[in-house]
Structures are given as C-alpha cells and as structure tokens.
Amino acid sequence: MILVTGGLGFIGSHTVVSLIEKGCEVLIVDDLSNSTIEVLNGIEAASGYRPKFEELNLQNGEGLSKIFHNHEISGIIHFAASKAVGESVQKPIAYYQNNLGSLLNLLAEVKKAASPIPFIFSSSCTVYGEAKTLPITERAPIQPAISPYGNTKQVGEEILVDAVNAIEGFKAISLRYFNPIGAHPSIAIGELPLGKPQNLVPFITQTAAGLYPKLTVFGNDYPTPDGTNVRDYIHVVDLAEAHVVALERISRNDVSQTYEVFNLGTGKGSSVLEVIESFERVSGKKLTYEIGGRRTGDVIAAYADTTKANEILGWKTKRSLDEAVASAWAWEKKIRGL
C-alpha cells in the first residue's frame, strides 16, 4: 500500500489518481487544513476507485504510529506541508513545526520498519532562488531561502540526505517542482485554493469567472522579452505521473544513489503575458488586467533543464500550456456553475 500524505491537496490528489491508474492500493493521510473531504469524491470520480483515507495531522506521532501498525506501507509520497510563502513569514515557528515535524515523524516510522520503505519528497524549485544560469539544472547552487516555507524545503532535503546515510537500505528521491497548473481531464479534481489565490493561473480563471474585477500583473519592467516574469508552467497530470515513475524507480531498486533529486518542469519558460494570451486563446474571453508594481520576492525568470528526469526517469511532459490552461478554465467553470 502506498501512503500519500496530503493526498487531498492539488498535486496530491492528482498523484493518487495516477497511482490508482497504475493499479496501486493507496492510503491518503490528510488533516484537511488546506483541502476538503469532497476531494475524495473527486478522486473516486476520476479513477473509479475510492482510496482509503485517514484524517490526521502528521505532527501527531502516536496517531501516525497507529497507521503504520494497521497498514502495510510499501512506499511513501510525502506532500503534506503548509505552503503559503507570505503566511510562513508571519508564522515561522508553526511552519517549522508542521513541515519539519511531519517529515521527522514519518522518518521515525521508516526507521522502525522491518524493511526499507521507498520515499518520494515534494520539494520545490524555490531552493534555487534567483538562478544565475537558465535553464536551471539540478547542479545549480542552492540559494539562501527567502521565506521560512522555502527553508523548510531546503532543510527537508538536508534531513533526507542524513536519513539515507543513517537508515540501512533506505532510499529517497526529492522532486523539485516548477509551476504546476491545470486539472484532471475528467474535471473531477483541480486546483481550489482557500482564500485569495497566490498563483497566477487560478487568479486568471477566478477573475474570468467574476470573483475579482481584474488581475494585477506584478511588474512589466523585468529584463525579459515582454517585461513580465517568466516561469515554467507544468500540467499537474504530467507532474503526478512523474511521482509514480520515481516511486517505481526506487521500488525496483533501480537507483544509482541512495538519494537523488530531479527537476520537474517542461523545460520552457512562459511569461505572465504569454499565460494570459494562452487563456484568452483557449477560452475565447478577454481578460481584464492592469500592470502593477513588482512583488517582493519574485524572481525574474525560472525554468527547468529537464534532461536528468528525461534520461534517468524516462519521463517527460506530454501536455502543452494551452492544454493546461484550458483544463484549469474547465475546472473553474464547473465549480462556479458557469
């Protein structure tokens, strides 16, 4: 059985569907702090199967021990974490307690297990900061984190390096995501941020759906082709499938090292204005937006060199920016009843 922590979240729920499609039995553990139980119905609708579910905050070590006692866990994909950058600045202690405490409790159970449990860690391209060379390879230097959230990802990776050296037979892979967007083709699950969206695409779709009068583009004076920030937007289903491939790699004991990292992106950067143009193209709607000032903490450009994932994992993205944006808009229309 594959344990997916945070499996009712955006990326987690799509990964659960991909695991089910591969014939895996899945146990979701989620505390519902940033998701709802209705996502479980969406997973069932998308996959035709309802996975097992336990509501638990992973800081509860005793509760987590019971889960490992009651279920035979053969692999772990760890998504569960608080993830709002701005909130992490206001509540750093809570972020360190939750994100690192959860990881440490999981690793304590891995250490107690009779046989090694493959471990996939949800990391982030934020560990690279403002990279000096584009596209960004896994060899790019790790920059000082600009937020407690980002630091929890960096420290989480460091903890895993130490863990694979200390726990006999234990192997782990960290997947550094770029910018996941979109929704499952069934439109049964998708991105549903709580409160005002912090990411571009849900802000675009919510503005088009009438939740906001206009979108603000944060700066058009960056040293990029059209002056707006450039990011690597990856379809969430492509991202989910990469987790399954990575888990299969460790489960086959096909790894060259006990700890590996992979970038997950498309390998192509798209500017904010290009994403808006994509939305207008696939939706047939004109989006209302204005140019505002730069937002603190935004890097100029970040997009992945995906050579390592392509060659070693045998994985590459299949879905275009237009497909991802179209699916995000289809999801938005469904949940708003448009």
N, C-alpha and C positions, 0 to 999 in steps of 0.2 A: 504494500500500500504506500502511495506517495503522499506525504504530508505537505500541504501547501498552506503556509501561514499568510494571512492577509489575502486569502483566496477569494474574497468577495469584493476586492478592490478592482480598479480599472484593468491593470495589467494582469493581476492575479486571476480574475475571473476568466479572461481570455485564455490564459495558460491552462487553467483547469479544463476548459473545453478541448484544447489541443491535446492534453493528456488523455482525456476520455476517448477522443477520436483515435488515439494510438492503442486503445484497449487497456489503459491503466485504471486501477482502482484508486480513488482519490479520497483523502480526508482533508477537509478545509477546517482550519482553525482561524477564527477572526473575532475581534472584540466588538465589531460593529461601530467603532468610534468614527470611522470615515466611510461607512458603507451602510447598506440596509439589507435585511434578511430577504427582501424581494429579489435581490440579485440571484439568490439560489434558484428561484423560479425561472429566471432568465437563462441561467446555465443549463437547467433541465430542458428548456425550450430549444436552446441552441444545439444541445448534444444528444437529446433523447434519453438522458440518464441523470438521476439526481444523486450527486455525491454525498457522502457522509459529512456532517457538519457538527462542530463543537464551538460554542461561544466561550472564548477565554482570552484574557489579556496575558500575553506570554511572560509578563513580569511575575505572574503567579507561578512560581517554580513548583509548588506542590501539585497544583492542578495540571501542569504540563507533565509532571512525572506520571500522573494517573493516565494521561492519554497515551504515553509511551508504554505503560504497563498493559493497557487494554487493547492496543493495536500493534500489529507487527509492521513497523515502519521500515521500508526498504529504500527510501530516498526522501530528501527534503529540498523543497524550493522555498526560500525564505524572502517573502515580500514585506511582511508586517513591520511597519515603521511609521512614525509621524513624519510628515513630508513637506510642510509649509515653511518655506525659507524665512519669510517675514516673522511668522509666529515663533520660529526657533530662536530668533534674536531676542524676542520678548520673554521666552520661556526656555532658556538654555538647559537648566537643570532637568526639567521634565523631559526634554528631548534626549539628553544623555541617558537618563534613567530608562526611558522606554526603548529607544533604539539599540543601545548597547546592552542594557539589562536583558532584553528579549533574546538577543544573539547569544549572550553568555549562558542563559538558561538552556537554550537549545543545544549548545555545545556541551554543556554538562550532561545532557541526556545522551548525546552522541558518544561521549567518553564512557558512559556506563554500559553502552550497548554491547551485546555479545559479539557482533561482527560490525565492520565499518559501514557507516551509512553515507552514501554519496550526498554532497551538499552543494546546492546552487544558491549563490548570494546575489540579491538585487542591489547592484551598485549604480553608479551614475557617471556621466561624462563631466559632471561638475568637479570631479577630482583633478581635472586638467587645468581649471581656471582659464585665464586668457592665454591660450597656447601660442607659442611663438612661430610654429610651423603648421601649415594646413596642407592636406587633411591631417587629422590627429591620429597618430599610431599609438599602440599600447606602450611603446618605448618613450613616449613624451613624458617629461618630468611632472611629477605630482606637485601642484602649486599649493601654497597655504590656502586653507578653506576660507571662504568669505562669509560663512554662516555656520552656526552650530549644527544645522542639518547636514551641510556638506561635510563637516568634520566627522559626523557620525559615520558617514560612508567611508571616509579615509581610515578612520580608526577601526571600523568593522573589517576592512580588508587586512589591516595590520594584525588584528586578532586572529583572523583565519590563517594567516601565514604562520603565526606562532602555534596555532592549534594543529595544523597538519604536521608540524615538526614534533609535536608532543604526543599526539594520539596515534598509536600504531595502526597503519593501514588506512588512515583517514585521508580522503581527497576532496578538494573543493574547487569550484570554479566561480569567479566573480564576473558578472556580466555588466559592462558599463554601458548603460542606455544613453542614446541621444534623445530625441524628442518624439515620444510615442503619441500618435493621434489615430482617430478613426473609430470604427465599431465593427463588430462581427457581422458578416454578410446576412445573417438571419435577422439582424437588428433586434435581437432579443437581449443583448447586453451592449453597453457602450460606456462612454465617459460621462459621469454625472457628479461634477464637483459640488461639494457643500459650500454654500455661500457664493460670493463673487468669484468668478474664475480667475486664476492666476496665470493660466496658459492661453496662448493665442487662439487656437482653433475653437475651443469651447466658448471663448469670448466672441469670436466671429459668429458662430452659429446661434448663440443666445441673443446677440444683437440683431441678427436677421430674423429671429423668432419674435422680436419685440420686447424682450426683457430689459434691454438697455437702448437708449435713444441713439447712441453712436459708439463706435470703437475708437479708442485712442491709440495711435501709433507712436511709440515712445522713441522719438528722435528720427530725423531723416538727414542727419549730417555726419553719419559714420563713414569711414573710408571703405565703402562697399559700392558695387556698381550702381545701386539706386539710393544709397544713403541710409538704408534701414538694416537692422540686424539680420544676420544670416545664421540659420540653424539647419540641422539635419533631421527632417521630419520622417519618421518611420511608421508604417502601418502597424497598429497594435497586434494584428494577427501574425504578421511576419515576426514581430518581437516574441510573441508567445511561442511560436514554432521553434525559435532558437533555444528556448529553455528546455524543450523536450529533447532536442538534439544534444544539448550539453549534458543533460541528465543521462541520456543513453551512452554518451561517451565515457562518463565515469563508471556507469554500471557495467560496461563491457571491460572495464579496466584498461581502456584504450588511451590513457593519458600518458604524456611523456614526462610530466612532473606532477608532484602531489598537489600543487596549487597553480592554477592558470587564470589568466584574465583575457577577456575578449571584448572588443568594441562591438556594439550592435547599432548599426545605422544603415543608411542607404549608400553612403559614400558621396552624396551630393548635397550641397548647401542650397537652401531656398531662402530668399529674403522675405520679410514681413509683407511687402507689397506683392511679391510673387504668390504668396499663400492667399492673400485677398483676391488676386486675379484668378487663382485656381477656383476659389469659392464662387466667384461671380460666373465663371465659365460653367461649372457643373450644376449650379443652382438656377441660373438664369435670373438671379436677383442682383440688384445694385446695392452694395453695402455702404452705409453711411459711416464715414470715419473722418477723424481730424488728426493732424500732426501735433504731438505734444513734445515736451522736453524729454531728454534722456532719463531713463530709470536707473537709479543707483544699483550697482551690482551686475548690470547686464554686460556681458562680453560682446565684443564686436562681431565675431564670427566663430562658429564651431561646427565642424562636420567631420565625419569619421573616415579614416582609412580602414576599410573592412577586409583587407587582404587576409589577415590572420584567420578571421572567422570563416571567410570563403574557403580557404585552403585547408585548414585544420579541422573545422567543424563540418565542412562540406555544406555550409548554409549560406544563402544569400537572399536578399529581399526579392519578392515577386510582384509587389503591388506598387503602383505609382502614387505620386502626390495627389493627382486628381481622384483616383480611386479612394484614397484615404479620406480626403475632404468630402467626397460625395457620400461616403458611408457615415461620416460624422453628422452631416446635414440630414440624412435619412433618419438617424437615431434621434436627433434633436426634434425633428417634425413628429416622430412617433410619440416621444414622451410629452410633447406640448399639445398633442392632439391636433396638429396642423394638417 
